[in-house]
Amino acid sequence: ILAELKQLTGNENVQASFDRLHELMAQWRAVGLVPAAYIDELWKNYHHHINNFYEVIKINKELRELDYKKNLELKTELCIRAERLFLEPSISKSLDEYKEIQDQWKQIGLAGKEQNEVVWERFRAAGDKLFDRRREFIQGQEQQFHENLEAKNKVIDDTEAHLAALPFTSHLQWQEASEKMATLLDQWKKTGFAGRKDNETS
């Protein structure tokens, strides 16, 4: 029993170690009498190993708490960096940087039972805001493309209607037609991009 108690402190599974400790203590109590000359020495060794066990568990707990604290600090720093990305003018750049921060997040261990969920929710919320911003940008861009497409189709319709008057019979008609075409061309140039799909066909 003493030999196993001595090795019990090396077990990484704390709950399993406690369970086995209680089993060994029950076995110790169940063992019958020993020669009187060995009682004191056995009792001292027994309590020595029990105290060692609790001391190691205490040290492990303190080290784990320090580890949790450091991980919480690192994750909080990543949350702050992720939240600052919302101020980045370039949506593409902000998302690229967020993915890099995500990779760093995955390398950091737990921040403790109480804080782990809290800090994760903060980090996830920052990411959600960035993805919402991209979605809103894409929706706004699609709306602008649609408006630009309608404007370009209007220029096309006006151009086709103007060309339907051909052939012109006087110098004045040709001059007015040239000026009208120049105006239509200027309108076309001022109309923005209509999206990759429609821009080629317009």
Secondary structure as GFF3:
##gff-version 3
##sequence-region A 1 202
A	DSSP	alpha_helix	2	8	.	.	.	ID=ss1
A	DSSP	alpha_helix	14	30	.	.	.	ID=ss2
A	DSSP	alpha_helix	36	84	.	.	.	ID=ss3
A	DSSP	three_ten_helix	85	87	.	.	.	ID=ss4
A	DSSP	alpha_helix	91	107	.	.	.	ID=ss5
A	DSSP	alpha_helix	113	163	.	.	.	ID=ss6
A	DSSP	alpha_helix	171	190	.	.	.	ID=ss7
A	DSSP	alpha_helix	196	201	.	.	.	ID=ss8
###
